[in-house]
């Protein structure tokens, strides 16, 4: 199915939730509000026409000037091969961008819809500080448990030391300068 | 039997007449496997809750190699970020370079010259063989077979020599940049490469005799850690781990990128054992199939390189001009390439300047590892290296 058709189905089902549709370009996507994201995710997975069964990636982007976090969910719908020797195909492909308020970053977890989201959401929580409500095990995953702050935020302040280990370079820089 | 038990005088006081003797409680124990453990392939730590020899729960703890490459990517131009991609999946640096380069090219609209495309494919497929060879060798080590490791590193040495001739490095290549590779092929490379392929192809059968069909090896891996196709897709597994479950899914064919649609090759998948020389007891989705798919893929890579060498234009430019300093337009792109370990994805967002606003890498090992808790439930401790080794994680990519 072409991305236009997929986006049309989403817009028809959730007219109040969709903020923007971008069918052209290298990354066709829909921008949606966070309030009913879990319902949208269930619809994307279970609808007969869509069947998005594969969550490829969850990316969090800090749009500090717009005061939002954008969560990008890249999805695949697989089409099983008809014969045992046939090759599986991509049935549909779309990305959903969920806009979350930066001051109070809460969004529903979709770990129960796609188990793959479990670790991806933990990573976004760890590096950006977006809280996924209903996540089964929301802990830091890459940084250690007592790390302060969320490194991928654009206003992140580099720590000067960590447990007595200095984090300042020999040139007294705390971050790369270009 | 009962009489015998009653006459037996144990040191500890056990009431043998109790009905619930079968449910004799044993103590649960937490075991730390890693982060410095030979079977975890790097700095992976798995906390195992055991009951005797059984694993009740295995929780992976990752992040020991975390360098926050994504933050670095927000401060560098794409061509400066290429060396960072080398250090993600350090056994398949060429494939990482290629995936990142294609993502940038798609966003910035850069066209790569024909010859450059072929060179990229040859380099990436050579690296795929080298990566699978390490996987094969170390999996043998995990299972207690030392000899295959020596064989696999002998052949890998030839590939490293070839790649060293290409770019001067043996592990972190930084050869493929957005816009094309940064050098043309050295003189005589095609002949050397063909010579290697002729030498290497029969070796795969030798490995199969040595390890794949070895009775002990099959006993250790067949039917261990079975993953169903549905669970594999739900967890976003990819690469040989997904194909071993019987899903014929390979981005080089299902969603062709670059010029992979010009080559004729097959996608091996996991098979049921018992016929065609496949050992009995093997089922799709088990550790043996995850291992064996890689052996079959090496031969397919040989086929691709042969065809690429034949089809490649004899001369012409290899890289697009001024691609290094291209501006990234406002907008985003998500591209996934088929790496030896699965689908390496790059999300890049541009804001009109030369430096990307956001770079995100989706490591295939990261997703493949996330199923570990589910697979290792009710498994023997001794089977855990078989499962972890067959998933074939590279921690540099899990932690990025």
Interface residues (C-beta under 8 A of the other chain):
Chain A: X25 X26 X27 X29 X53 X54 X55 X56 X57 X59 X61 X62 X72 X74 X78 X80 X81 X85 X86 X87 X88 X89 X90 X95 X114 X115 X116 X118 X119 X127 X140 X141 X142 X143 X144 X151 X152 X175 X176 X178
Chain B: X62 X63 X66 X68 X70 X71 X72 X75 X76 X106 X107 X231 X233 X234 X235 X236 X247 X248 X249 X250 X253 X254 X255 X267 X331 X332 X333 X334 X336 X343 X345 X347 X349 X355 X357 X358 X360 X362 X366 X367 X370 X399 X400
